[in-house]
C-alpha cells in the first residue's frame, strides 16, 4: 500500500518553509544509464550543450463526503495538438484509491547557454503503484520497458499560443522557456510546455474534510504536523481561499468560510493573488505566476471544494531522467484533493434521477468532474438511479 507513503509525502511537503521540500534550489539530477547516453564525446570532455529543467507534477484525487474515491479524470478543453488516448484508463476505474498524475515539463538552455536540438526524457514510476497508459500527451510518448520514453525536439522560441488554447496550457508561455515539439514531425508547431497525464492507484490524502453544521472540519490523519494548505471553495457567487495553518498529528480544525463581500470577478483576482503568493513562497517569484495562471481553472474557477498543498519533491510519483546533461533540475509536486460536499451529492442524485437528462446535459451541469459525480450516483442503493448513472458514465467514457 502507498497510503503511508502518500501521507509522508504530503506531511513533508505541505509546509511553505518546507525545509528544502519542493524548493527552487537545484535538486540531484538523474541521468539516463551510461549505455543510453550519447557516445560521440568521451565522458571527461565538457559538454557543449546542457539544459535547465522545471518538472511540475500535480496529483489529483476526488472523494465523496464519506471518503470513497471517485474518478479523478477531468473534462478539459484540450488543445488540438495534444494526443488523446484513454484505452488503458478503464483498467483502474474499479480501484478504490485512484489519483491523476499530470506532468508539465519546462526547459531552458543550461549553463553552457546552448541546449541540444533533441532530447529524450525517460519516465518511470517512483513507486510500485500500477499506472494506466498515457491518457493525454504532447509530444508523443512511447512505452519503453517498465516506463515511457518521451522524445522531444527543442527550439529557441516557442510558438505563441492564441486565446483559443486554454490557459491550462497557454499560461506556461509566460515562463519564456524553450519550445518543444515532436522530433518525428519537424513541421509541427512548437509549444511552451511538454505535458502528459495518467492514472495511478494506492494514493490517499492525510487531510480529511467533512461537514459540521455550517462549518467545515479539517482533520490531519497523518503522523506528522502539517504546516500550511489552502482550502478553496468556488461556486457561482465567487471563490474564497482560506489558509489552514499548523495542524498537528490527529488535530482537527473547524474552518468557517467567510462571507464574500466583492463581485465574483474581484474575488477571482484576489484568489489568484493568494495562489500566486502560496506558490512563490516555495518555487520563487519567476515560476509562481505562470503556475498560478495555469492552475487557475482547476483550482479557482471550477466550482467545488478542494484542498491544495505542496509535497516533497523527493517523493514524487514519477521520476524523469534525460539524455542530455542537466545544469539545474527543479521538481515541484502539487497535491489537489477534490471533495464533494453533501449538498452537491444531493444535487447530483436529483439531476441523474431526472429521466430527461442525457449525457450532454450531465456534462453541462456537472462540469469538470462529471465522471466522479456519475460514479457517486452509480453507488446509490436505488437500483434504477444507479443503472441510469452507469449508462451515462459508459456513454461519456466511450466518446
LOVEX-946442 format. One record per residue (C-alpha): residue in one letter; x, z, y. Coordinates in steps of 0.05 Angstrom, whole numbers, plus 32768, in hexadecimal, padded with zeros to 4 digits. Layout:
AXZY ...
REM end
This chain:
X800080008000 X80167FF08046 X7FE980238068 X802080568070 X804F80208088 X801E800780BC X8011804F80D3 X805B805980DE X805D80168101 X802980278135 X803F806F813E X80878059814D X80748020817A X8039803681A3 X8061805E81D5 X8074803B8215 X80B6805F8216 X80BE804681CF X8103806381C2 X8119801B81BC X80DC80018196 X80C37FBD81AC X80F47FC081E6 X81137F87820B X81597F9981F5 X81797F6781C5 X81657F75817D X81917F6A8140 X81907F1F8132 X817C7F0480EF X819F7EC480D9 X818E7E9580A1 X81BA7E9B8063 X81FF7E7B806A X81EB7E44803A X81B47E2F806B X81DF7E3080AA X81FB7DEE80C7 X823F7DE080A7 X825D7DB180DA X82897DE780FA X82B17E1E80DA X82907E6280E3 X82CA7E7B810E X82BE7E458143 X82917E58817D X824E7E36817D X823E7E0481B4 X81F47E1581B1 X81CC7E5581AC X81867E6E81BC X81627EAA81D8 X81227EBA81B1 X80E47EE281C3 X80B97EEE8185 X80747F0C8192 X80497F218157 X80017F398160 X7FE17F5F8126 X7F957F5E812A X7F657F878100 X7F197F8B8106 X7EF17FC680EC X7EA97FDD80EB X7E96801F810B X7E99803D80C5 X7EE0802580BB X7ED77FEB808C X7F067FB08097 X7EE77F6E80AC X7F027F2780B6 X7F387F2680EC X7F327EDA80F4 X7F1C7EC9813B X7EF67E8D8156 X7F267E6C8187 X7F2A7E2F81B3 X7F687E108194 X7F927DDB81B7 X7F8D7D968197 X7FD67D988183 X7FCF7DD88158 X7FCB7DCB810E X7F8F7DEB80E9 X7F8F7E0080A0 X7F607E358084 X7F637E24803A X7F897E638025 X7F687E978052 X7F2B7E9F8026 X7F577EBF7FF0 X7F5E7EFC801D X7F157EFE8033 X7F017F327FFF X7F3B7F62800B X7F297FA4802B X7F637FA8805B X7F737F688080 X7F9B7F5780BF X7FA67F1880E6 X7FEF7F0A80FA X7FFB7EDC8135 X80427EC88146 X80577EAA8189 X809F7E91818F X80BF7E8681D3 X81047E6881D8 X81397E5F820E X81807E47820E X81B17E7F81FC X81F27E978219 X82137E538210 X81DF7E35823E X81D07DFE820C X819B7E0281D6 X819A7DD88196 X816B7D9C8195 X81507DB28151 X81447DF78135 X812B7E1180F2 X81087E5480F2 X80FB7E7780AF X80C17EA780AA X80BD7EDB8073 X80927F188067 X80B07F5A807E X80877F7E8048 X80697F738003 X80247F638021 X80057F218009 X7FFC7EEA803D X7FCB7EB28044 X7FE47E6D8054 X7FEF7E5B809C X7FAA7E5480BC X7FC47E3480FD X80087E1F8113 X80307DF68145 X805D7DD58133 X80507DCA80E9 X80667E0180B9 X807C7DF38071 X807D7E228035 X80C47E32801F X80CF7E607FE4 X80B17EA57FF4 X80AA7E94803E X809E7E5C806F X80CC7E2A8092 X80BC7E1A80DA X80E37DDC80F1 X80E47DD7813E X80FE7DA48170 X81127DC181B3 X81107DA081F8 X81297DB8823B X80E47DB4825B X80A17DC3823B X80667D98824C X80387DB8827F X7FF67DC7825C X7FB77DB88283 X7F7B7DE5828E X7F587DCA8250 X7F897DF28226 X7F757E3B821C X7F9F7E6F8241 X7FAF7E8D81FC X7FE17E5381F7 X7FE87E3A823E X7FFD7E7D825C X803F7E7C8236 X80597E438262 X80627E77829A X809D7E928271 X80C27E518280 X80E47E4A823D X80F77E0C8216 X80C37DDB81FE X80B57DD981B3 X80987DA28187 X809B7D888141 X80E07D6C812E X80BD7D3A8100 X80927D1B8138 X80C17D0B8172 X80897CEC819C X80607D2B819A X805A7D5181DC X807D7D9481E1 X805A7DD781ED X80757E17820C X806D7E4181CD X80707E398182 X80367E5D8161 X801B7E6C811C X7FEA7E9D80FD X7FD87EB680B7 X7FB57EF18095 X7FD37F2A806E X7FB77F67804B X7FC77FB18045 X7FCB7FC3808F X7FA17FF880B1 X7FA3801B80F4 X7FB1806680FB X7F8480668139 X7F3A80718128 X7F058065815D X7EBF80828152 X7E828090817C X7E6E80D78191 X7E2E80D281B9 X7E3F80AD81F9 X7E8980BA81EF X7EBE809C81C2 X7EEA80C58194 X7F3180AB8188 X7F5580CB814D X7F9F80C6813B X7F9E80C380EF X7FE980BC80EA X802080EF80DE X804380E18121 X803180E7816A X801680AA818E X802C80A881D6 X8001807281F4 X7FCD803C81E6 X7F988015820C X7F4E801B81FB X7F2B7FDD8216 X7EE07FD2821A X7EC67F8F8231 X7E7C7F7D823A X7E527F528269 X7E587F8582A1 X7EA47F8182A2 X7EE17F9E827F X7EFE7FE48281 X7F437FFB826A X7F4F80448258 X7F96805D824C X7F9B808D8210 X7FD780BC8217 X7FFC80E881E5 X7FD380F181A6 X7FF581208176 X7FED8119812A X7FA581268117 X7F908130815F X7F4D81168179 X7F3E810381C0 X7EF980F981DF X7EFC80BD820D X7EC580AC823E X7EC480658259 X7EBE806C82A4 X7E8B804782CF X7E9B800082E5 X7E9480008330 X7EAC7FB9833E X7E937F73832F X7EA87F5782EB X7EDD7F288309 X7EFE7F61832E X7EFD7F8D82F0 X7F1F7F5582C9 X7F567F4E82FC X7F627F9982FC X7F647F9982AF X7F977F6082AF X7FC37F8982DD X7FBE7FC582AE X7FCE7F9A8272 X800A7F7B8295 X80247FC082A9 X801B7FD98261 X80457FA08245 X80797FA2827D X808B7FEA826D X80A57FD1822A X80B77F87822E X80CC7F818277 X80B07F6182B6 X80C07F1982A3 X809C7F168260 X80617F448270 X80397F15829E X80367EDA826D X80287F0B8234 X7FEE7F2A825A X7FD37EE6826E X7FD67ECC8226 X7FB37F0B820D X7F7E7F0E8243 X7F497EE9821A X7F507F1181D9 X7F5D7F5581F9 X7F367F54823B X7F047F1B823C X7EE77F1F81F5 X7EAC7F4E81F4 X7EB87F8B81C8 X7EE07FCA81BE X7F2A7FCB81AC X7F6A7FF481AA X7FAC7FD481BF X7FF07FF081B0 X80387FD981AB X805B7FE28168 X80A27FEC8150 X80C67FA9814E X80EF7FC38113 X80B17FC380E7 X80947F7F80F9 X80657F6080C5 X808D7F1E80C4 X80D77F1280CC X80F57ED380EB X813B7EB880E2 X815A7E7A8102 X81897E4180F2 X81AD7E468135 X81D47E808154 X81A77EB0817A X81C47ED081B9 X81887EFF81C2 X814A7F0C8198 X81117F3581B5 X80DA7F498185 X80977F63819E X805F7F7A816F X80197F87818A X7FE27FAD8165 X7F9C7F958174 X7F667FC08152 X7F207FA5815D X7EE67FD5814F X7E9B7FC6814B X7E727FFA8170 X7E328013814D X7E057FF28182 X7E297FAF8177 X7E1F7FB6812C X7DD47FC18137 X7DD17F838164 X7DF57F59812F X7DC37F6D80F9 X7D897F5B8127 X7DA57F178137 X7DB47F0580EE X7D6F7F1D80D9 X7D4F7EE98107 X7D3D7EAE80D9 X7D467E7C8112 X7D907E8D811C X7DC07E5A8100 X7E0C7E5880FF X7E117E398144 X7DE77E6F8164 X7E0D7EA5813E X7E4E7E8A815B X7E327E8881A1 X7E177ECF819A X7E4F7EF28176 X7E8B7ECF8195 X7ED47ED88181 X7EC97F048144 X7E8B7EE28127 X7EA97EE380E1 X7EB37F2F80E5 X7E6C7F3B80FD X7E4E7F0F80C7 X7E787F338092 X7E5C7F7580AD X7E147F5A80A7 X7E247F428061 X7E327F8A804D X7DEA7F9D805D X7DBF7FBE8027 X7D887F8E803B X7D8F7F578008 X7D6F7F208031 X7D987F328070 X7DD87F348047 X7DC97EF08028 X7DBB7ED2806C X7DFD7EED8088 X7E247ED2804C X7E057E8E8055 X7E187E8B809F X7E5E7EA3808E X7E677E6D805A X7E507E37808B X7E807E5180C0 X7EBC7E528091 X7EAD7E0D8077 X7EB07DED80BC 
REM end
